[in-house]
Amino acid sequence: MHIFQKAADLRSHLKTILRERRSNAIGFIPTMGALHEGHLALIRAAQADGCYTVCSIFVNPTQFNDLSDLDKYPRTPEKDAALLAKVGCDVIFMPEVEEIYPPGAIPDFEIDFEGLDEVMEGLFRPGHFKGVAQVVKRLLDLVDPGQLYMGQKDFQQVAIVRHLIRVTGFPVQLVVVPTVREADGLAMSSRNVRLSPEGRRLGSVIYQTLVAAQSKAMNGTLPGEISREAMTALSDAGFEPEYFEIVNSETLQPVQTMLEAPQVVACVAAWLEGVRLIDNMTLK
Ligand code: AMP
């Protein structure tokens, strides 16, 4: 496994790999580290597609609207490298902030997300998706992968990145990997390590709320009613829920009935013990 900190070294290595036809495609897995089985599922998906796997570990400051969240974000580089070596990842790219954003060298990147950034995470984390788009664009330019692997766990992020790829015409295929969960249903997340053992147990209520939403939707309860009940259930369990939205998977706009969109997804964000957790589930 190769580890690069400099973009120029990464680029020349990848050029050699492609020139020598040691692989047909570069599969790229961008992460912020503190890796868990959810991240490893993305690596394995890229490997299963026959890709040369490049995983980046970069805690991108521009996507944090809350500086204390950035400070507290877990960083475990040695453990991450050991996990990636164990699953047979080919390359880790671990740049410093200056490597991704050399002062003055990166033009400001603005994109019209046509409303995808104005709901849910976009409402509660102003500027978050601008930062996500900025770093994904920058990393795509550096790595130039044939395939990009992202998790369904960050459903709105996937919609934003899909839009980014469409608008920029970047020649990459986006592959979305299902959410990996703990045995009790809690979606794996780097932030889960900040929960107490009690919080960790309680965390699975988010999953239970999503499962309940799914069965209510199948039984004909209207989305608005399902959302209200889910918000109450989360508050009663000790969470501070920010939103529980039932949305059209394409536009991310809330639906009034389940018939309104071909695919409908429930998306939730809630605080527990000062940790912000998000999850989602396809209802239809
Ligand atoms: P992060 O390090 O949180 O920025 O996540 C890096 C990538 O891993 C993103 O594409 C996430 O959607 C994905 N990811 C994070 N957690 C999970 C999970 N539990 N299951 C599947 N993918 C995940």
Boltz pocket constraint, residues with backbone or C-beta under 6 A from the ligand:
constraints:
  - pocket:
      binder: B
      contacts: [[A, 30], [A, 31], [A, 32], [A, 33], [A, 37], [A, 38], [A, 39], [A, 41], [A, 42], [A, 149], [A, 150], [A, 151], [A, 152], [A, 153], [A, 154], [A, 177], [A, 178], [A, 179], [A, 180], [A, 181], [A, 187], [A, 188], [A, 189], [A, 190]]
      max_distance: 6.0
